C-alpha cells in the first residue's frame, strides 16, 4: 500500500468549515462563535476550502491536526 502525501487541516480551519458548511451559519455569526473577526474567519474558511480541494484533486490524504 502506498503512502499518500498529506494536507494538514488545523483545528481552527476545521471549526470554521463546520460552522459555515455543516451548521449553516453566516460568516459573521460563525466568527462570533469562534471569537475572531469576520475577515479572520473568511481567511480560515478559504484556507480550509483550498486544502480540501487540493487533497481531492491531487489524491492527497487530509490529516486533521490535534489541538
Secondary structure, DSSP 8 states (H G I E B T S, - for coil): -----EEEE-HHHHHHHIIIIIS---HHHHHHHHTS-HHHHHHHHHHHHHHHHHHHHHT-EEEE---
